[in-house]
């Protein structure tokens, strides 16, 4: 039944040929407004004159002063709008927690949608990022794969909802095991892997990711090749912790499966150059390093103990 009350108001409005968009400005306060695409609202938009529906939707998005009317306006634009509406959809889509689902679907359905979604994806966070990245994965456009491989995960807990789709759509296991892997892909791969270690109940877990072992092995090789940075140190440390007994068993399964990879991450963290990088970052109060040393597992790492580097022994 969700959306039927909205559809009834729209049908009544469009049945009057003299009705103007502003009459709907305060019409939706007392009914439930779905924030996702809704079959009843779409049907109401398709029953009426297309130009009137577009005009009404655009007016509500541009001039509406509450979330109810703007959401309905965006739903109308999403249902029957044109390519010319993309800038309008992108702009309201920046308020993505509320308007992200409709904006993402609307852009996904239009020519040039991939580029429009990428523009929005670089500017939204939280739930909005989930909606936009999921839309990019559904499109499966090769144009989006470089972005998905490098910037999809921004570190938010909600990344867990789309991490598996990103890995599959972007062909992560094929790219990360290939000969030409840059630093951005390597660092982003680490974030994808880390998210999979706590994604139970939200998305694909590391235990269920079919290419987990080969991606972990390739990630370790690229870390060794690229060398340490503060962010890489933190990521390696979090992965080492998450692959052990302190990790989420529902996401990683039996710890023994990951022991070789955990040992390799810990071996990197023990190296002099990695320790020195972490200590330097701690000295300048790098936020990631500070967060790491606040944990019991972080404090036990060699970089944060009193042991000197091998050249000082």
Secondary structure, DSSP 8 states (H G I E B T S, - for coil): -TTHHHHHHHHHHHHSTT--GGGGTTSSTTS---SS--HHHHHHHHHS-HHHHHHHHHHHHHH--SHHHHHHHHHHHHHH--GGGHHHHHHHHTSHHHHHHHHHHHHHTSTTHHHHHHHHHTT--HHHHHHHHHHHHHHT-HHHHHHHHHTS--S-GGGGGTHHHHHHHTTHHHHHTSS---HHHHHHHHHHHHHHTT-TTTS--GGG-TTHHHHHHHHHHHHHHH---HHHHHHHHHHHHHTSTTS-HHHH--GGGGHHHHHHHHHHHHSHHHHHHHHHHHHTT-HHHHHHHTSHHHHTSGGGSS---GGG-
